[in-house]
Amino acid sequence: MRSFKIKKLVAAALATLTIGSVFQTGAYASWKQDWQNNWSWSESGRNAVGWKQVDGTWYNFDSAGKMKTGWANDNGTWYYLQSSGAMKTGWVNDNGTWYYLQSSGAMKTGWANDNGTWYYLQSSGAMKTGWANDNGIWYYLQSSGAMKTGWANDNGTWYYLQSSGAMKTGWMNNNGTWYYLQSSGAMKTGWINDNGTWYFADVSGAMKTGVIEVDGKVYCLAQSGAMQTGNVVINGVTYTFDASGAAIGNNIPTPTLTFTSSGTIITKSNDGNSSGDENTSNSGGSSSGSGGSSSSGSGHSSSGGNSSNGGSTASKTFQDIIDSQYSVDTQITFNDYKADGVIKPKLNFTPGTETVTINGEECIVKKDIYVTLNGMDAYISGDLQNGYTVTGSGDFNVRASISVFSKTTGKLYYVTPKTYTITV
């Protein structure tokens, strides 16, 4: 009897050991490691090949039954197996490059949404940063890979990404302010030509309206931002603006803000000791050779300027310095006026722009000539070499227009001009 009980106990123990080594497959299975430290999964004496789920985790084995690690391509789809052999899902960093594995383990390409944030994976699976073009639309991915929306500054240039992430071009209203994004997406500052209509944006990109001064000339911008030409009524007063948009004539509206052509605002201060007669002479008019533009044809970035209401000076000392330094340049001589109506002014300078140092300040100096006929816009044609043909008769006034912009102080000055009159 005692011997029979002992046999039953041994049989029960053996049964317990057998059940402990049986998995859901109903087969005897276990991990094995060979002498080269390769792992395999064995079931009933046979090594698993291909995909195998063990305790809820997926593994992949080659044709010899060896467990794979790292990247594995299965029927054209890439998977990543960790050092433990476990299939990876979610983000993985491989040699400094990020990849995204879907819940199936398959490597993702194209757009991926992870917890509400969009990322872009290239055809190699590598996470993209910086600019990405998808079907002709540009997107910007931050250093984290997250798709950017709203304003983005890339190497000092501003861009705007819509809520979809798509880069914006053309006009865009942001919180009530209009901005213009070029075809490259870059935010535009300064003068903007949109389908033949001119607009102006300050250095922040904000479109301006009202009366402003740019590079010494006064312009009027409608509520739409469009630059005005011809006769414009402002606060009950009629002002005239030539084809370039610059105010002309004896009556010039007072600008509310002053800018450089790039949109940088200028703080101007007036020197009460300056001669009002000299500085206010010939306010308005058109710069030579382009019907309101500079003689070099620069249009809105004309180097000429209006010096109405006393001009712009910052300090008498600096004003005296530039008046003295450019005294010779303000002197103009002429040939005798001919019956054919051609006048040939002889200048002591070549119209254009130069960068110089004045009294220790780095300055941008712009030189041009400025003309009026009977105090109004002088309609002329021609150039310095061949002379200018004047349309009309009366007092033809000419002066050198020399502006000095100090990059050191951010202030704009005008050399006190000398006005020359010829009766035609």
Secondary structure, DSSP 8 states (H G I E B T S, - for coil): -HHHHHHHHHHHHHHHHHHHTB-TTSSBEEEEE-TT--EEEEETTEE--EEEEETTEEEEE-TTS-B--EEEEETTEEEEE-TTS-B--EEEEETTEEEEE-TTS-B--EEEEETTEEEEE-TTS-B--EEEEETTEEEEE-TTS-B--EEEEETTEEEEE-TTS-B--EEEEETTEEEEE-TTS-B--EEEEETTEEEEE-TT--B--EEEEETTEEEEE-TT--B--EEEEETTEEEEE-TTS-EESS-----SEEE-TTS-B------TTS-HHHHHTT-S-EETTTTSS-TT--GGG-S-----TT---S-HHHHHHHHHHTTGGG--EE----TT-EE-EE-SS-SEEEEEEETTEEEEEEEEEEEEETTEE--EEEETTTEEEE-S-SEEEEEEEEEEEETTTTEEEE----EEEEE-
